[in-house]
Amino acid sequence: MKIINCEGLSKKYKDKKALEDITFSIEGTGCIGFLGANGAGKTTTMRILTGLAAPTSGKVEVVGYDVSKDINKIRKELGYCPQTPKFYNYMTGQEWMNWVGSMFDLDKETIKKRNEELLKMCGIWEARNRKIGGYSGGMRQRLAIAQALINNPKLLILDEPVSALDPMGRYDVLKLIGKLKNKMTIFMSTHIIDDIARVADKIVIIDKGSVILSDSMNEIMKKYAKQIIEFSIEPTDKNIVKILNNKSWVSKIDVDGSKFKITTNQFEIARTQLLQLIIDEKLSLISYGVSGTSLENVFLKVVGN
């Protein structure tokens, strides 16, 4: 079953198109990173997936149901954490979780069990009896994630889930996402691309209301990523430059004295053959290091910015 299926999804506000012919699908468990610049259409897409906005045209299915016809069935299988969560500040964290649990018709024993499990998991168990109005921004964000999990959803939608957190809080939440993605599908939007790179199995990139890239992380990095091998040798040997220039696995080579920088998109082959070449040429390897294209570099390349 496709957890998310969008075919020709479009959304128009008066004379402005927010989304145009969005098409992508998600199957199975794992974390999907949803990337795009401000105004690209990420939040609009998420609002449509959760039933908070209606599409102008196109087909949208979530957990096997049509959002235009079966949104109540979808919500039973869906968890949603908005970018700016809203609470009743006079409630305590535990009271809020009890109330949310009752909205899903969970029995009192299940609510009690889920509350303890989720509030501990999200790091706010000790603050459960404090009023939400006294929570910090990070604590409110953690509570929003906890509430989104109360119904044990098949699909968890997270809109900027770590934007209000300090570095330690971000680390904890990403670690939590890493665990949860083995049990459910997580559709996560964030501006912090390094965070997506740490937890995502698949990437969907949207630009100006249209999907411009949708693929697994492995395939994207295979297609777009280039590795750079930097090394220095003794003695300085100009002959090795000629040899390297004739190798199919060398995309570019820069030389500064005894220091070499090779760009390759066939890293495993390059690494093996380069070291063998140095041995065959009877050269001494003084230093060796590897760096590569990041997901941020890929994002900037595909959006043409």
Buried (B, 14 or more C-beta within 10 A) or exposed (E): EEBBBBEEBBBBEEEEBBBBBBBBEBEEBBBBBBBBBEEBBBBBBBBBBBBEBEBBEBBBBBBBBBBBEBBEBBBEBBBBBBBEBEBEEEBBBBBBBBBBBEEBEBEEEBBBEBBBBBBEBBBBBEBBEBBBEEBEEBBBBBBBBBBBBBBBBBBBBBBBBBBBBEEEBBBBBBEBBEEBBEEBBBBBBBBBBEBBBBBBBBBBBBBBBBBBBBBBBEEBBEEBBBBBBBBBBEEEBEEBEEEBEEBEBBBEBEBEEBBBBBBBBBBEEBBEBBBEBBEEEEBEEEEBEEEBBBBBBBBEEBBEE
